[in-house]
Amino acid sequence: MSERPGAFTGAKYIRYNLDDPLRALASRICGMNEVLHLPPWMTDWMVAEAKACGIDAAVLLQPTTNRLSVSGAKFTKLALEKAGIPVYEMPADMVDATEWSHERMVDDVAQFLKERTAAAQD
């Protein structure tokens, strides 16, 4: 039984049984899914990372067809905005491009940034 941490992890993400490729993959996906999609872990982590990176605004994916991905997104948006970070909710699904429009998304994000930049300067 291997007890070495895997790649793409910090101290918080120590995983075991990495000698079995399927178990190693499952441990990475399952652990990251819990942190990246579910409150309260996602909200605190996102705010901490945003502050550490000095970001001015965030784009948050809001899939309309994937319930798990949406479950914590609203809480994350509220937490980021409470921390003073404006958030654009992008209506898109990372696995379903049926309604995706590159031009529309570029325009929407540009408009969001123009509005937030103007508001920050006032």
NUTI-988211 format. One line per field, with one value per residue: x, y, z of N, C-alpha, C, O, CB in turn; residue number from 1. Coordinates in Angstrom, 1 decimal. Atoms other than C-alpha are relative to their C-alpha. Glycine has a CB too. Layout:
// residues N
n_east	X	... $
n_north	Y	... $
n_up	Z	... $
ca_east	X	... $
ca_north	Y	... $
ca_up	Z	... $
c_east	X	... $
c_north	Y	... $
c_up	Z	... $
o_east	X	... $
o_north	Y	... $
o_up	Z	... $
cb_east	X	... $
cb_north	Y	... $
cb_up	Z	... $
resi	NUM	... $
END
This chain:
// residues 122
n_east	0.8	-0.8	0.5	-0.6	0.9	0.0	-0.2	1.1	0.6	-0.7	0.1	1.4	0.5	-0.8	0.8	-0.7	0.2	-0.3	-0.6	1.1	0.4	1.4	0.3	-0.7	0.8	1.3	-0.3	-0.3	1.3	1.0	-0.5	0.1	1.4	0.6	-0.6	0.3	1.4	0.9	-0.3	-0.6	-1.4	-0.2	0.1	-1.2	-1.2	0.0	-0.3	-1.4	-0.8	0.2	-0.7	-1.4	-0.4	0.2	0.9	1.0	1.4	0.1	1.0	0.4	0.8	1.4	0.7	1.4	0.4	-0.8	0.4	-1.1	-0.9	0.7	0.4	-0.7	-0.4	0.7	-0.7	-1.3	0.2	0.3	-1.2	-0.9	0.5	-0.2	-1.4	-0.3	-0.4	1.2	0.1	0.8	0.5	0.1	0.9	-0.6	-0.2	-1.3	0.1	1.1	-0.2	1.2	0.4	-1.2	-0.3	-1.3	0.2	0.9	-0.7	-1.1	0.7	0.6	-1.1	-0.6	0.9	-0.1	-1.3	0.2	0.9	-0.6	-1.1	0.6	0.6	-1.2	-0.7	0.9 $
n_north	-1.2	-1.2	-1.1	-1.2	-0.9	0.0	-1.3	-0.9	-0.1	-0.6	0.7	0.3	1.0	1.3	1.2	1.2	1.0	-0.6	1.0	0.5	-1.2	-0.4	-0.6	-1.3	-1.0	-0.2	-0.8	-1.3	-0.6	-0.1	-1.0	-1.3	-0.3	-0.5	-1.4	-1.0	-0.2	0.0	-0.9	-1.2	0.1	-0.7	-1.5	-0.4	0.2	-0.9	-1.3	0.0	0.0	-1.3	-1.0	0.4	-0.4	-1.4	-0.2	-1.1	0.5	1.5	0.5	1.3	0.8	0.3	0.9	0.1	1.4	0.8	-0.4	0.1	-1.1	-1.2	0.1	-0.9	-1.2	-1.2	-0.4	-0.5	-1.3	-0.9	-0.2	-0.9	-1.3	-0.5	-0.3	-1.2	0.5	0.1	1.3	0.3	1.4	0.4	1.1	1.0	1.3	0.5	1.2	-0.1	-1.3	-0.2	-1.4	-0.8	-1.0	-0.6	-1.5	-0.6	0.1	-1.1	-1.3	-0.1	-0.2	-1.3	-1.0	0.1	-0.6	-1.5	-0.6	0.2	-0.9	-1.3	-0.2	0.0	-1.3	-1.0 $
n_up	0.0	0.1	-0.9	0.5	0.6	1.4	0.6	0.1	-1.3	-1.1	-1.2	-0.2	0.9	-0.1	0.5	-0.2	1.0	1.3	0.9	0.8	0.8	-0.1	-1.3	-0.1	0.7	-0.8	-1.1	0.4	0.5	-1.2	-1.0	0.6	0.2	-1.3	-0.4	1.1	0.3	-1.1	-1.2	-0.1	0.4	1.3	-0.2	-0.7	0.9	1.2	-0.6	-0.4	1.2	0.7	-0.8	0.2	1.3	0.3	1.2	-0.1	0.3	0.2	0.9	-0.6	0.9	-0.5	1.0	-0.1	0.1	-0.9	-1.4	-1.0	0.2	-0.4	-1.4	-0.8	0.8	-0.5	-1.2	0.3	0.5	-1.2	-0.8	0.7	0.0	-1.4	-0.1	0.9	1.3	0.9	0.6	1.1	0.1	1.5	0.2	0.9	-0.6	0.5	0.8	1.0	0.8	0.8	0.0	-0.1	1.1	-0.4	0.2	-1.0	-1.3	0.0	-0.1	-1.3	-1.0	0.3	-0.6	-1.4	-0.5	0.2	-1.0	-1.4	0.0	-0.1	-1.3	-0.9	0.2	-0.5 $
ca_east	0.0	1.5	1.3	2.9	1.0	0.0	0.7	-1.5	-2.1	-1.1	-1.0	-4.8	-5.2	-3.1	-4.3	-3.5	-3.5	-1.9	-0.3	-3.7	-4.3	-8.1	-8.1	-5.5	-7.7	-10.9	-9.2	-8.1	-11.5	-13.6	-11.4	-11.2	-14.9	-15.8	-13.5	-14.4	-18.2	-19.6	-20.0	-18.6	-15.2	-15.6	-16.5	-13.7	-11.1	-12.2	-12.1	-8.7	-7.3	-8.8	-7.3	-3.9	-3.9	-5.0	-7.9	-10.2	-13.2	-14.3	-16.1	-18.1	-19.4	-23.2	-24.2	-27.9	-28.0	-25.6	-27.1	-24.0	-21.9	-24.5	-25.1	-22.3	-21.9	-24.5	-22.8	-19.4	-20.7	-22.1	-18.8	-16.7	-18.9	-18.9	-15.1	-15.4	-14.8	-17.4	-18.6	-19.9	-22.1	-21.4	-24.3	-22.4	-21.9	-18.4	-19.6	-22.6	-21.7	-25.2	-25.9	-22.3	-21.6	-17.9	-18.8	-21.7	-19.5	-16.6	-19.1	-20.8	-17.5	-16.1	-19.3	-19.1	-15.5	-16.3	-19.2	-17.2	-14.1	-16.2	-18.0	-14.6	-13.3	-16.3 $
ca_north	0.0	3.3	6.3	8.9	12.0	12.2	14.9	18.0	18.0	19.9	18.8	18.9	16.4	13.4	10.2	6.6	3.4	5.2	2.0	1.0	3.5	3.3	4.0	6.8	8.5	8.0	9.5	12.5	13.1	12.4	14.6	17.5	17.3	17.7	20.8	22.4	22.0	21.8	24.5	25.3	24.0	25.6	29.1	29.4	28.0	30.2	33.4	32.5	31.8	35.0	37.1	35.2	35.9	39.5	39.1	42.0	40.0	36.4	34.5	31.6	28.9	28.4	25.2	25.1	21.3	20.0	20.1	19.0	21.8	24.4	23.3	25.4	28.1	30.5	30.3	30.9	33.9	35.4	34.7	36.3	39.3	39.7	39.7	42.6	40.5	41.1	37.9	37.2	34.1	32.5	30.4	27.5	23.8	22.3	19.1	20.3	22.9	22.8	26.4	27.7	30.9	32.0	35.5	36.0	34.9	37.2	40.1	39.3	39.1	42.2	44.1	42.8	43.9	47.4	47.9	46.6	48.7	51.8	51.2	50.6	54.0	55.9 $
ca_up	0.0	-1.1	1.3	-0.9	-1.9	-5.6	-8.1	-8.3	-4.5	-1.5	2.1	2.2	-0.5	0.7	-1.0	-0.6	-2.8	-5.7	-7.0	-8.5	-11.5	-11.2	-7.5	-7.9	-10.5	-8.4	-5.4	-7.3	-9.0	-5.8	-3.5	-5.9	-6.7	-3.0	-2.6	-6.0	-6.0	-2.6	0.1	2.5	1.2	-2.3	-1.0	1.5	-1.0	-3.9	-1.7	-0.3	-3.8	-5.3	-2.5	-2.8	-6.5	-6.3	-8.8	-9.6	-10.8	-11.3	-14.0	-12.5	-14.7	-14.1	-16.0	-16.6	-17.0	-14.4	-10.9	-9.0	-10.5	-9.7	-6.1	-4.6	-7.3	-5.8	-2.4	-4.0	-5.9	-2.6	-0.8	-3.5	-3.7	0.1	-0.2	-2.7	-5.8	-8.6	-10.2	-13.7	-13.9	-17.3	-18.4	-19.9	-19.3	-19.5	-21.0	-23.1	-25.8	-27.3	-26.3	-26.4	-28.5	-28.3	-29.7	-27.2	-24.2	-25.2	-25.6	-22.3	-20.3	-22.0	-21.0	-17.5	-17.1	-18.6	-16.2	-13.1	-14.1	-14.5	-11.2	-9.4	-10.7	-9.5 $
c_east	0.9	-0.6	0.6	-1.0	0.1	0.3	-1.2	-0.7	0.9	-0.2	-1.5	-0.5	0.8	-0.9	0.8	-0.4	0.2	0.6	-1.0	-0.5	-1.4	-0.3	0.7	-0.8	-1.3	0.3	0.3	-1.3	-0.9	0.5	-0.1	-1.5	-0.7	0.5	-0.5	-1.5	-0.9	0.3	0.1	1.5	0.3	0.1	1.2	1.3	0.0	0.3	1.4	0.9	-0.1	0.8	1.5	0.5	-0.2	-1.0	-0.9	-1.4	0.1	-1.0	-0.3	-0.9	-1.3	-0.7	-1.5	-0.5	0.7	-0.2	1.1	0.9	-0.6	-0.2	0.8	0.3	-0.6	0.7	1.4	-0.1	-0.3	1.3	1.0	-0.4	0.1	1.4	0.4	0.4	-1.3	0.0	-1.0	-0.4	-0.1	-0.9	0.5	0.2	1.3	0.0	-1.1	0.1	-1.2	-0.4	1.2	0.1	1.3	-0.2	-0.8	0.8	1.1	-0.7	-0.5	1.1	0.6	-1.0	0.0	1.2	-0.1	-0.8	0.7	1.2	-0.5	-0.5	1.1	0.7	-0.8	0.1 $
c_north	1.2	1.1	1.3	0.9	0.0	1.4	0.9	0.1	0.7	-0.9	-0.4	-1.2	-1.3	-1.1	-1.2	-1.0	0.5	-1.0	-0.6	1.2	0.4	0.7	1.4	1.0	0.3	0.9	1.4	0.7	0.2	1.1	1.4	0.4	0.6	1.4	1.0	0.3	0.2	1.0	-0.9	0.0	0.9	1.5	0.5	-0.1	1.0	1.4	0.1	0.1	1.3	1.1	-0.3	0.5	1.4	0.2	1.2	-0.4	-1.5	-0.3	-1.4	-0.7	-0.4	-1.0	-0.1	-1.4	-0.9	0.4	0.0	1.3	1.3	0.1	1.0	1.3	1.2	0.4	0.6	1.4	1.0	0.2	0.9	1.4	0.6	0.4	1.1	-0.4	-0.1	-1.3	0.0	-1.4	-0.3	-1.2	-1.0	-1.3	-0.6	-1.3	0.0	1.3	0.3	1.5	1.0	1.0	0.7	1.5	0.6	0.0	1.1	1.3	0.2	0.3	1.3	1.1	0.0	0.7	1.5	0.6	0.0	1.0	1.4	0.2	0.1	1.4	1.1	0.2 $
c_up	0.0	0.9	-0.5	-0.6	-1.6	-0.6	0.0	1.4	0.9	1.3	0.3	-0.8	0.0	-0.3	0.2	-1.1	-1.4	-0.9	-1.0	-0.9	0.1	1.3	0.1	-0.8	0.8	1.2	-0.3	-0.4	1.2	0.9	-0.6	-0.2	1.3	0.3	-1.1	-0.2	1.2	1.1	1.2	-0.5	-1.2	0.3	0.7	-0.9	-1.1	0.5	0.3	-1.3	-0.7	0.7	-0.2	-1.4	-0.4	-1.2	0.2	-0.3	-0.3	-1.0	0.6	-0.9	0.7	-1.0	0.3	0.1	0.9	1.5	1.0	-0.1	0.5	1.5	0.9	-0.6	0.6	1.3	-0.3	-0.5	1.2	0.8	-0.7	0.0	1.4	0.2	-0.9	-1.4	-0.9	-0.8	-1.2	-0.1	-1.5	-0.1	-1.0	0.8	-0.6	-0.7	-1.0	-0.7	-0.9	-0.1	0.0	-1.2	0.5	-0.1	1.1	1.3	0.0	0.2	1.4	1.1	-0.2	0.6	1.5	0.6	-0.2	1.1	1.4	0.1	0.2	1.4	1.1	0.0	0.6	1.5 $
o_east	1.7	-1.8	0.7	-1.9	1.2	0.4	-2.3	-1.9	2.1	-0.7	-1.7	-1.6	0.9	-2.0	2.1	-1.3	-0.6	0.9	-0.6	-1.0	-1.7	-1.0	0.2	-1.0	-1.7	-0.5	-0.1	-1.6	-1.5	-0.4	-0.6	-1.8	-1.4	-0.3	-0.8	-1.8	-2.0	1.5	-0.6	2.1	1.3	1.0	1.8	2.1	1.1	1.1	2.1	1.9	0.8	1.4	2.3	1.7	0.2	-0.7	-1.2	-2.3	1.2	-2.1	0.6	-2.0	-1.3	-1.5	-1.9	-1.7	0.4	0.4	1.2	1.3	0.1	-0.4	0.2	0.9	0.0	0.9	1.8	0.7	0.4	1.5	1.6	0.4	0.4	1.7	1.6	1.0	-2.1	1.1	-2.1	0.5	-1.0	-0.7	0.2	0.3	1.5	0.9	-1.3	-0.3	-1.1	-0.7	1.0	-0.1	1.2	0.2	-0.5	0.6	1.2	-0.2	-0.4	0.9	0.9	-0.5	0.0	1.1	0.4	-0.5	0.6	1.5	0.1	-0.4	1.0	1.2	-0.3	-0.5 $
o_north	1.4	1.3	2.2	0.4	-0.2	2.3	0.3	0.2	0.8	-2.0	-1.5	-1.8	-2.0	-1.3	-1.2	-0.7	0.2	-0.6	-1.1	2.2	1.6	1.7	2.3	2.2	1.5	1.8	2.3	1.8	1.3	1.9	2.3	1.6	1.5	2.3	2.1	1.3	0.6	1.1	-1.9	1.0	1.7	2.2	1.5	0.8	1.6	2.1	1.1	0.8	1.8	1.9	0.7	0.9	1.9	1.2	1.5	0.3	-2.0	0.3	-2.3	-0.2	-0.9	-0.5	-0.1	-1.7	-2.1	1.3	0.9	1.8	2.2	1.2	1.6	2.2	2.3	1.6	1.5	2.3	2.0	1.3	1.7	2.3	1.8	1.3	1.5	0.5	-1.0	-1.8	0.5	-2.3	0.2	-2.3	-0.8	-1.3	-0.6	-1.6	-1.0	2.3	1.2	2.0	2.2	0.5	1.5	2.3	1.6	1.0	1.7	2.2	1.3	1.1	2.0	2.0	1.1	1.4	2.3	1.6	0.9	1.5	2.2	1.3	0.8	1.8	2.2	1.1 $
o_up	0.9	0.9	0.3	-1.3	-2.1	0.2	0.3	1.4	0.7	1.2	0.9	-0.4	-1.1	0.2	0.2	-1.9	-2.3	-2.1	-2.0	-0.3	0.2	1.4	0.8	-0.2	0.9	1.5	0.5	0.0	1.3	1.4	0.1	-0.1	1.2	0.7	-0.7	-0.8	1.0	1.6	1.3	-0.6	-1.3	-0.2	0.2	-0.9	-1.4	-0.1	0.0	-1.3	-1.3	0.1	-0.4	-1.5	-1.5	-1.9	1.4	0.2	-0.6	-1.1	0.7	-1.3	1.8	-1.8	1.5	0.4	1.0	1.9	1.8	0.9	0.9	2.1	1.8	0.0	0.7	1.6	0.4	-0.2	1.2	1.3	0.0	0.2	1.5	1.0	-0.9	-2.1	-0.6	-1.1	-1.1	-0.1	-2.1	0.4	-2.2	2.0	-1.8	-1.4	-1.7	-0.2	-1.8	-1.2	0.2	-2.4	1.4	0.8	1.7	2.1	1.1	0.9	2.0	2.0	0.8	1.3	2.1	1.5	0.7	1.6	2.1	1.1	1.0	2.0	2.1	1.0	0.8	2.1 $
cb_east	-1.0	0.1	0.3	1.2	0.1	-1.3	0.5	-0.9	-0.2	-0.5	0.5	-0.9	0.0	0.7	-0.5	-0.3	-1.5	0.8	0.6	-1.2	0.3	-0.9	0.6	1.4	-0.4	-0.6	1.3	1.0	-0.6	-0.1	1.4	0.8	-0.8	0.4	1.5	0.6	-0.4	0.0	-1.1	0.0	0.4	-1.0	-1.2	0.2	0.0	-1.4	-0.9	0.3	-0.5	-1.5	-0.3	0.2	-0.7	1.3	-0.8	0.4	-0.6	-0.2	0.6	-0.7	0.8	-0.8	0.6	-0.7	0.1	1.5	-1.1	0.8	0.4	-1.4	0.2	1.3	-0.4	-1.5	0.2	0.7	-1.2	-1.1	0.6	0.1	-1.5	-0.5	0.8	1.1	0.8	-0.1	-0.5	0.7	-1.3	1.5	-1.4	1.3	-1.2	0.9	-0.3	-1.4	1.2	-1.2	-0.9	1.2	-1.2	1.1	-0.6	-1.2	0.5	0.8	-1.1	-0.7	1.1	0.2	-1.4	0.0	1.2	-0.6	-1.3	0.5	0.8	-1.1	-0.9	0.9	0.4	-1.5 $
cb_north	0.0	0.5	-0.3	-0.3	1.4	-0.5	-0.2	-0.3	-1.4	1.5	0.8	1.3	0.5	-0.1	0.2	-0.6	-0.5	1.2	-1.1	-0.6	-0.3	-1.2	-1.0	-0.2	-0.6	-1.3	-0.6	0.1	-0.9	-1.3	-0.3	0.1	-1.2	-0.9	-0.1	-0.5	-1.1	-1.4	1.1	0.5	-1.4	-0.3	0.3	-0.7	-1.4	0.0	0.3	-1.2	-1.2	0.4	-0.1	-1.5	-0.9	0.7	-1.3	1.1	0.8	-0.8	-0.1	0.3	-1.3	1.2	-1.4	0.8	-0.5	0.0	-0.9	-1.2	0.1	0.1	-1.4	-0.6	-0.2	-0.3	-1.3	-0.9	0.1	-0.7	-1.4	-0.5	0.1	-1.1	-1.3	0.8	-1.3	1.2	-1.1	0.5	-0.2	-0.3	0.6	0.5	-1.0	-0.1	-1.2	-0.2	-0.2	-0.7	0.3	-0.8	0.9	-0.5	0.3	-0.8	-1.4	-0.1	0.1	-1.3	-1.1	0.3	-0.3	-1.5	-0.5	0.3	-0.8	-1.4	-0.1	0.3	-1.2	-1.1	0.2	-0.3 $
cb_up	1.2	-1.5	1.4	-1.1	0.5	-0.6	-1.5	-1.1	0.5	0.3	1.2	-0.3	-1.4	1.4	-1.4	1.4	0.2	0.2	0.8	0.8	-1.4	-0.2	1.1	-0.7	-1.4	0.4	0.8	-1.2	-1.0	0.7	0.3	-1.3	-0.5	1.1	0.0	-1.2	-0.8	0.7	0.1	1.4	-0.4	-1.0	0.8	1.3	-0.5	-0.6	1.2	0.8	-0.9	0.0	1.5	0.2	-1.0	-0.2	-0.3	-1.0	-1.3	1.3	-1.5	1.4	-0.4	0.3	0.1	-1.1	-1.4	-0.3	0.5	-0.2	-1.5	-0.7	0.5	0.4	-1.4	0.2	0.9	-1.1	-0.9	0.8	0.3	-1.5	-0.5	1.0	-0.3	0.6	0.1	-0.9	1.0	-1.4	0.8	-0.5	-0.4	-0.6	-0.3	1.2	1.0	0.6	-0.8	0.5	1.1	0.1	-0.3	-0.9	-1.3	0.1	0.2	-1.4	-1.0	0.4	-0.2	-1.5	-0.5	0.4	-0.8	-1.4	0.1	0.2	-1.3	-1.0	0.4	-0.3	-1.4	-0.3 $
resi	1	2	3	4	5	6	7	8	9	10	11	12	13	14	15	16	17	18	19	20	21	22	23	24	25	26	27	28	29	30	31	32	33	34	35	36	37	38	39	40	41	42	43	44	45	46	47	48	49	50	51	52	53	54	55	56	57	58	59	60	61	62	63	64	65	66	67	68	69	70	71	72	73	74	75	76	77	78	79	80	81	82	83	84	85	86	87	88	89	90	91	92	93	94	95	96	97	98	99	100	101	102	103	104	105	106	107	108	109	110	111	112	113	114	115	116	117	118	119	120	121	122 $
END
